[in-house]
Amino acid sequence: MRTASRPIQPIDWNSLPLLLGEKDAASITGLSLSFFRKSRCEGTRGKGMPPPPFVCIGGRRDYNAADLRSWVEGLPSREPI
């Protein structure tokens, strides 16, 4: 039996800090932490999805909130069935 998917919550981009850690970026976008880690290493993911832009600061990999927003808004939308 399939479980109902969780409803997508709107993102209040203006309330986010300038830089987001990978866990926050995953949580906000609804994508897995694994997706963010693999996309940094492998580049373009399945079905041609480009990786989100990130910045390296020391050993951290952070995501600029404005860049992440542009990336999300630039993703192709899916047609409903």
C-alpha positions in Angstrom: 0.0 0.0 0.0 1.4 3.4 -0.9 1.5 6.1 1.7 0.4 9.6 0.8 3.3 12.0 0.0 3.7 14.9 2.2 2.4 18.2 0.9 4.9 20.6 -0.4 5.3 23.6 1.8 6.1 27.0 0.2 9.6 28.3 0.8 10.0 31.7 2.4 13.3 32.5 0.7 13.5 35.9 2.4 13.7 34.4 5.9 16.7 32.2 5.1 20.3 32.9 6.1 22.7 33.9 3.3 24.5 30.5 3.4 22.8 27.1 4.0 24.6 23.9 5.0 23.9 20.8 3.0 21.4 19.5 5.5 19.4 22.7 5.5 19.5 22.9 1.7 18.2 19.3 1.5 15.5 20.0 4.0 14.3 23.2 2.3 14.2 21.7 -1.2 12.8 18.3 -0.2 15.7 16.6 -1.9 17.9 14.0 -0.1 21.2 14.8 1.5 22.6 12.1 -0.7 21.5 14.0 -3.8 23.4 17.1 -2.7 26.6 15.1 -1.9 26.5 13.0 -5.1 25.7 16.0 -7.3 28.8 17.8 -6.0 31.0 14.9 -6.9 29.3 13.6 -10.1 27.9 16.8 -11.6 24.7 16.4 -13.7 22.4 13.8 -12.2 19.8 11.5 -13.7 17.6 12.9 -16.4 20.0 15.8 -17.0 19.3 17.6 -13.7 22.2 20.0 -13.1 23.8 20.2 -9.7 23.0 23.1 -7.5 25.8 25.7 -7.2 27.8 25.6 -4.0 30.6 27.4 -2.3 33.6 25.9 -0.4 34.6 27.6 2.8 37.3 25.6 4.6 36.0 22.0 4.7 32.3 23.1 4.4 30.2 23.0 1.3 27.5 25.6 1.6 24.7 26.8 -0.7 24.0 30.5 -1.2 20.3 30.9 -0.6 19.8 33.2 -3.7 21.7 30.7 -5.9 19.7 27.8 -4.6 16.5 29.7 -5.2 17.5 30.4 -8.8 18.5 26.7 -9.3 15.1 25.5 -7.9 13.1 27.9 -10.0 15.1 26.9 -13.1 14.3 23.2 -12.8 11.9 21.9 -15.4 8.4 21.4 -14.0 6.7 18.0 -14.5 3.4 17.8 -16.3 0.6 16.2 -14.2 -0.8 12.9 -15.4 
